[in-house]
Every structure is written in C-alpha cells, then in structure tokens.
Amino acid sequence: MVTELGYAAGAITVASFLPQVVRAWRTRQTRDLSLASLALLITAGSLWVVYGSLSRDWPVVITNSGMVMLLVLLAGAKARFG
C-alpha cells in the first residue's frame, strides 16, 4: 500500500508540470519563467534520482526522472524563446 501511494503521488507530481510545459511550447511565452529556478529544480531532481537509485526507492526514481525530463523541456523552451 505504501509503494502504491508513492507511485500515485509521483504521477500527480509529474502531471503537475505537464500543463506548464505544454503551454510554454504552444505559446512560446517563457519570459516569466526563471531559468535559475529551473536549473535548481533539475539539479535537485537529478540528485533525487541518484538517491532513489542507491536506496532502491523506485517511486522516487520514477517520479524524479519524469520531473527532470519535463523540466529540461521547460528549460529548453526558456532557452529557445527567451
């Protein structure tokens, strides 16, 4: 039950970034996004992936891998569109 709760929370966490990524790429409006914040979130998410891998905590690995991928897309939009 605890693992399933972790997967559910992870799915919702990753899904919460999806609307922003879609909006940034559709509208090409990224002026209000902070590249520094995105860089910090990517770094933190990457560290969580390492931590989860070392501790074999797969909900942590999967959640943060998804988040890092979406954040990289968001940072890419910011870099491309300003």
C-alpha positions in Angstrom: 0.0 0.0 0.0 2.8 2.4 0.8 4.5 1.8 -2.5 1.3 2.4 -4.4 0.8 5.6 -2.5 4.3 6.7 -3.6 3.6 5.9 -7.3 0.3 7.8 -7.1 1.9 10.8 -5.5 4.7 10.7 -8.1 2.3 10.5 -11.0 0.4 13.6 -9.7 3.7 15.4 -9.1 4.9 14.8 -12.7 1.5 15.6 -14.1 1.5 19.0 -12.3 4.4 20.1 -14.5 2.9 19.0 -17.8 0.4 21.9 -18.4 3.3 24.5 -18.0 5.5 22.6 -20.4 2.7 22.3 -23.0 1.8 26.0 -22.6 5.4 27.2 -22.9 5.9 25.3 -26.1 2.5 26.2 -27.6 2.6 29.9 -26.8 6.3 30.4 -26.9 5.9 32.7 -23.9 8.5 31.9 -21.3 9.5 35.4 -20.1 8.2 34.9 -16.6 10.0 31.6 -16.1 13.1 31.8 -14.0 16.0 29.9 -15.6 17.8 29.8 -12.2 14.8 28.1 -10.6 14.5 25.6 -13.4 18.3 24.8 -13.1 17.9 24.3 -9.3 14.9 22.0 -9.8 16.7 20.0 -12.5 19.7 19.6 -10.1 17.5 18.7 -7.2 15.5 16.2 -9.2 18.7 14.6 -10.6 20.1 14.2 -7.0 16.8 12.6 -6.0 17.2 10.1 -8.9 20.7 9.2 -7.7 19.4 8.9 -4.1 16.4 6.8 -5.1 18.7 4.5 -7.3 21.1 4.0 -4.4 18.4 3.3 -1.9 16.3 1.3 -4.5 13.3 3.5 -3.9 11.7 3.2 -7.3 8.8 5.6 -6.8 11.4 8.3 -6.1 13.5 7.3 -9.1 10.5 7.3 -11.5 8.9 10.4 -10.2 12.0 12.5 -10.3 13.1 11.1 -13.7 9.8 12.3 -15.1 10.1 15.6 -13.4 13.7 16.1 -14.7 12.6 15.3 -18.3 9.7 17.8 -18.2 11.9 20.5 -16.5 14.6 20.0 -19.2 11.9 20.6 -21.8 10.7 23.7 -20.0 14.3 25.0 -19.7 14.8 24.2 -23.4 11.7 26.3 -24.2 13.1 29.1 -22.0 16.4 29.0 -23.7 14.8 28.9 -27.2 12.1 31.5 -26.7 13.6 33.7 -24.0 
